[in-house]
Amino acid sequence: MTVNLRLSLTIFSIGFAVEGIGSLYSFLAAGTVLPAGGFLLYLNPVFTVIGLLFLWLGRHEWGALHRTRVGHAHRSFFLALAFLVLAIVPIAVYAYFEPTSTPPNWVELEFGASIAATFLFSYVTYALIAVHLLGPGGKIAVALALLWAAVISILLGLAVSGLFPTYILVVRTGAVSPSGLAGPITSDLSWLFVSYFLFLVAFVDAHRRIVRRGTPPNRAPPSAGANAST
């Protein structure tokens, strides 16, 4: 049975569809509008956490190779969270503890690099989850999604690096909200609709293949070893 695995893929697919539609809406609105007042920014990590939870619960459905992949996916996600913390720390330091100090250039670069790494490892997580479950077309979709996400992550990192003083001011004045923090980079974020829809195609393909086969690809049936030895 692959109930948890299919449920996990379904959750991720719904998340990609919602985020893709929201990003496309923002893109068509010339990057000036965040759908639902920025609420969509919360949905990506929420869907990711829930999807990984069901993936962990269903790890016995994967076989040895697939359990290893699940471990890699979880580690990649925790790396994304770690880099997010590294991005938050300098903002907190210069907003609350050293409000009169001028941040050195390397702090701005560290902030930008941490934001870029947060986004990148989030998408690496998705790729690790799906790639071994896919056919050739799905693997191409994942590769393109990851490549596009890497490009946009780098652009986001460069953009927020120059906006570091703005973020300090936003936090210091207490005007912290998803739309307030993402507003200056909404245009860059909107381009991620490409990756979201490509991941959606890949995860739907993975789900379809699992349902059709009844077990994850590459997993040998329990009697395979016995048959080979006879």
C-alpha positions in Angstrom: 0.0 0.0 0.0 1.2 3.5 -0.8 -1.5 5.6 0.9 0.8 8.0 2.8 3.0 8.4 -0.2 0.1 9.2 -2.5 -1.3 11.6 0.0 2.0 13.4 0.4 2.3 13.8 -3.4 -1.3 15.1 -3.5 -0.6 17.7 -0.8 2.5 18.9 -2.6 0.6 19.0 -5.9 -2.2 21.2 -4.3 0.5 23.5 -2.9 2.2 23.9 -6.2 -1.1 24.6 -7.9 -2.1 27.3 -5.4 1.3 28.9 -5.4 1.6 28.7 -9.2 -1.8 30.4 -9.7 -0.9 33.0 -7.1 2.5 33.7 -8.6 1.0 33.8 -12.1 -1.6 36.3 -11.0 1.1 38.5 -9.5 3.2 38.2 -12.6 0.2 39.2 -14.9 -0.4 42.1 -12.5 3.1 43.3 -13.2 4.4 42.2 -9.8 2.5 45.0 -8.0 0.0 42.8 -6.2 0.3 39.9 -3.8 -2.8 37.8 -3.9 -4.8 37.6 -0.6 -2.6 40.3 0.9 0.5 38.2 1.0 -1.3 35.2 2.7 0.0 32.9 0.0 3.5 33.3 1.4 2.5 31.3 4.3 1.0 28.4 2.2 4.3 27.2 0.7 6.0 26.2 4.0 2.7 24.9 5.4 2.1 22.6 2.5 5.8 21.5 2.6 5.7 20.7 6.3 2.4 18.7 5.9 3.7 16.9 2.8 7.0 15.9 4.5 5.1 14.7 7.5 3.1 12.2 5.5 6.2 11.3 3.6 7.9 10.4 6.8 4.9 8.5 8.0 4.9 6.5 4.8 8.7 5.9 4.7 8.1 2.2 5.0 6.4 2.3 1.6 9.5 3.3 -0.2 12.0 0.5 0.3 15.6 1.1 1.4 16.6 3.4 -1.5 13.5 5.5 -1.1 13.9 5.9 2.7 17.4 7.3 2.0 15.8 9.8 -0.4 13.2 10.8 2.3 16.1 11.4 4.7 17.9 13.6 2.1 14.7 15.5 1.5 14.2 16.2 5.2 17.8 17.3 5.6 17.5 19.6 2.6 14.3 21.2 4.1 16.1 21.7 7.5 19.0 23.3 5.7 16.4 25.7 4.1 15.1 26.5 7.6 18.7 27.0 8.9 19.5 29.5 6.2 16.2 31.3 7.0 17.4 31.7 10.6 20.7 33.0 9.3 18.8 35.6 7.3 16.6 36.6 10.3 19.5 37.0 12.7 21.2 40.1 11.2 17.8 41.8 10.7 17.0 41.3 14.4 20.4 42.4 15.5 20.4 45.7 13.6 16.7 46.4 14.2 16.6 45.8 18.0 20.1 45.4 19.5 22.2 47.8 17.4 19.7 50.2 15.9 22.2 53.0 15.6 25.0 51.0 14.0 25.6 50.9 10.2 25.7 47.3 9.0 28.9 46.4 7.1 28.7 45.3 3.5 29.4 41.7 4.4 26.3 41.5 6.5 24.1 42.6 3.5 25.8 39.9 1.4 25.3 37.3 4.1 21.6 38.2 4.3 21.2 38.0 0.5 23.0 34.7 0.3 21.0 33.2 3.1 17.7 34.2 1.4 18.9 32.7 -1.9 19.9 29.5 -0.1 16.6 29.3 1.7 14.7 29.3 -1.6 17.1 27.1 -3.4 17.1 24.3 -0.8 13.3 24.4 -0.6 13.2 23.5 -4.3 16.0 21.0 -3.9 13.8 19.3 -1.3 11.0 19.0 -3.8 13.3 17.6 -6.4 14.7 15.0 -4.0 11.2 13.8 -3.1 10.0 13.3 -6.7 12.9 12.5 -9.0 13.1 8.7 -8.4 9.4 8.3 -8.8 9.2 9.9 -12.3 9.4 8.9 -15.9 11.7 10.7 -18.4 9.2 13.5 -19.0 8.7 14.1 -15.2 12.5 14.1 -14.7 12.9 16.8 -17.4 10.2 18.9 -15.7 11.9 18.6 -12.3 15.3 19.5 -13.8 13.8 22.6 -15.6 11.9 23.6 -12.4 15.1 23.3 -10.3 17.2 25.2 -12.8 14.6 28.0 -13.1 14.3 28.2 -9.3 18.1 28.4 -8.9 18.2 31.4 -11.3 15.3 33.2 -9.5 16.8 32.4 -6.1 20.1 34.1 -7.1 18.2 37.1 -8.4 16.2 37.3 -5.2 19.4 37.1 -3.1 20.9 40.0 -5.0 17.7 42.0 -4.7 17.2 41.6 -1.0 20.9 42.2 -0.3 20.5 45.8 -1.5 17.3 46.1 0.4 18.8 45.1 3.8 18.4 48.7 5.3 14.8 48.7 4.2 14.0 45.5 5.9 15.7 46.7 9.1 13.5 49.8 9.0 10.4 47.7 8.4 11.1 45.5 11.4 12.1 48.4 13.6 8.9 50.3 12.9 6.8 47.2 13.6 5.3 47.1 10.1 6.1 43.4 9.7 3.7 41.5 7.4 4.1 39.1 4.6 3.1 41.7 2.0 5.3 44.3 3.7 8.4 42.1 3.6 7.9 40.7 0.1 6.5 43.8 -1.5 9.9 45.1 -2.8 10.6 41.7 -4.4 7.1 40.8 -5.5 8.1 41.1 -9.2 11.0 38.6 -8.7 8.9 36.2 -6.7 6.2 36.2 -9.3 8.5 34.6 -11.8 8.5 31.4 -9.7 5.2 30.4 -11.3 7.3 28.6 -13.9 8.9 26.3 -11.3 5.6 25.8 -9.4 3.8 24.6 -12.5 6.7 22.4 -13.6 6.8 20.8 -10.2 3.1 20.3 -10.4 3.5 18.4 -13.7 6.2 16.3 -12.1 4.3 15.5 -8.9 1.1 14.6 -10.8 3.2 12.3 -13.0 4.7 10.6 -9.9 1.3 10.2 -8.4 -0.1 8.7 -11.6 2.8 6.3 -12.0 2.4 5.1 -8.4 -1.3 4.5 -8.7 -0.8 2.7 -12.0 1.9 0.4 -10.7 0.6 0.0 -7.1 4.2 0.4 -5.7 6.9 3.1 -6.1 9.1 2.6 -9.2 12.4 0.8 -8.7 11.1 -1.1 -5.7 11.4 -4.8 -6.3 8.5 -7.1 -5.2 9.2 -9.1 -2.0 9.5 -12.4 -4.0 12.0 -11.0 -6.6 15.0 -12.2 -4.6 13.6 -15.7 -4.1 12.7 -16.0 -7.8 16.1 -15.0 -8.9 17.7 -17.7 -6.7 15.6 -20.5 -8.0 
